Amino acid sequence: MDELSTLAGYLIDRGLTITTAESCTGGLIAGRLVDYPGISKVFSEGYVTYCDDAKCRLLGVDPQIIADYGVVSHEVAQAMAVGAAKGKIQRWRS
């Protein structure tokens, strides 16, 4: 069993949810997750934001973070994750 199968089983068993925000992976993680039976119970959405504009527009990444640290950086990845989480929380509340 690979790590994503382990993660999927863990999420399903505990009723936890997941949202992905990907760039360089081009949706690979989301694509692998949806191969797991029953994942639709916990995986509601995934973002593939390859270009800088999409990161800013869809995930709310500050363009200055990209300018300061480069698009392939921990800081941008963290901003993407925070943006995806905030979007999920906003949709959950409405």
C-alpha positions as CSV (number, residue, x, y, z in Angstrom):
1,M,0.0,0.0,0.0
2,D,1.5,3.4,-0.9
3,E,1.3,6.6,1.1
4,L,-1.7,8.0,-0.7
5,S,-3.7,4.9,-0.2
6,T,-2.8,5.0,3.5
7,L,-3.8,8.7,3.6
8,A,-7.1,8.0,1.8
9,G,-8.0,5.1,4.2
10,Y,-7.1,7.3,7.2
11,L,-9.3,10.1,6.1
12,I,-12.3,7.9,5.3
13,D,-12.0,6.0,8.5
14,R,-12.0,9.2,10.5
15,G,-14.5,11.2,8.4
16,L,-11.9,13.9,7.7
17,T,-11.8,15.9,4.5
18,I,-9.0,16.9,2.1
19,T,-8.6,19.6,-0.5
20,T,-5.4,19.7,-2.7
21,A,-3.6,22.7,-4.1
22,E,-1.0,21.7,-6.7
23,S,1.3,23.4,-9.2
24,C,4.3,21.6,-10.5
25,T,2.7,18.2,-9.9
26,G,-0.1,19.1,-12.4
27,G,-2.8,17.4,-10.4
28,L,-0.9,14.2,-9.8
29,I,-1.9,14.0,-6.1
30,A,-5.6,14.6,-6.8
31,G,-5.4,12.1,-9.6
32,R,-3.9,9.4,-7.4
33,L,-6.4,10.1,-4.6
34,V,-9.4,9.6,-6.8
35,D,-8.2,6.1,-7.7
36,Y,-9.0,5.1,-4.1
37,P,-12.5,3.6,-3.6
38,G,-14.8,5.8,-1.5
39,I,-12.6,8.9,-1.6
40,S,-15.5,11.0,-2.8
41,K,-16.7,10.9,0.8
42,V,-13.8,13.0,1.9
43,F,-12.2,14.6,-1.2
44,S,-14.3,17.5,-2.4
45,E,-12.0,19.5,-4.6
46,G,-8.5,20.1,-5.9
47,Y,-6.8,23.1,-7.4
48,V,-4.2,22.8,-10.2
49,T,-2.7,26.3,-10.4
50,Y,0.2,26.0,-12.7
51,C,0.6,29.7,-13.7
52,D,1.3,32.5,-11.3
53,D,-2.0,34.3,-12.2
54,A,-4.0,31.2,-11.2
55,K,-2.3,30.9,-7.9
56,C,-3.2,34.6,-7.1
57,R,-6.7,34.5,-8.6
58,L,-7.9,31.2,-7.3
59,L,-5.9,30.7,-4.1
60,G,-5.3,34.3,-3.1
61,V,-1.5,34.0,-3.2
62,D,0.0,37.5,-2.8
63,P,2.0,38.2,-6.0
64,Q,4.7,39.7,-3.8
65,I,5.4,36.3,-2.2
66,I,6.0,34.9,-5.7
67,A,8.3,37.9,-6.5
68,D,10.2,37.6,-3.2
69,Y,10.7,33.9,-3.0
70,G,10.1,32.5,-6.5
71,V,7.2,30.4,-7.6
72,V,8.8,27.1,-6.6
73,S,9.3,27.8,-2.9
74,H,8.1,26.8,0.5
75,E,6.5,30.2,1.0
76,V,4.4,30.0,-2.1
77,A,3.4,26.4,-1.4
78,Q,2.3,27.4,2.1
79,A,0.3,30.4,0.7
80,M,-1.4,28.0,-1.8
81,A,-2.3,25.6,1.0
82,V,-3.7,28.4,3.2
83,G,-5.7,29.7,0.2
84,A,-7.2,26.3,-0.5
85,A,-8.2,25.8,3.1
86,K,-9.7,29.3,3.4
87,G,-11.8,28.7,0.2
88,K,-13.0,25.4,1.6
89,I,-14.0,26.9,4.9
90,Q,-15.8,29.8,3.2
91,R,-17.8,27.4,1.0
92,W,-18.6,25.2,4.1
93,R,-19.9,28.2,6.0
94,S,-22.2,29.4,3.2
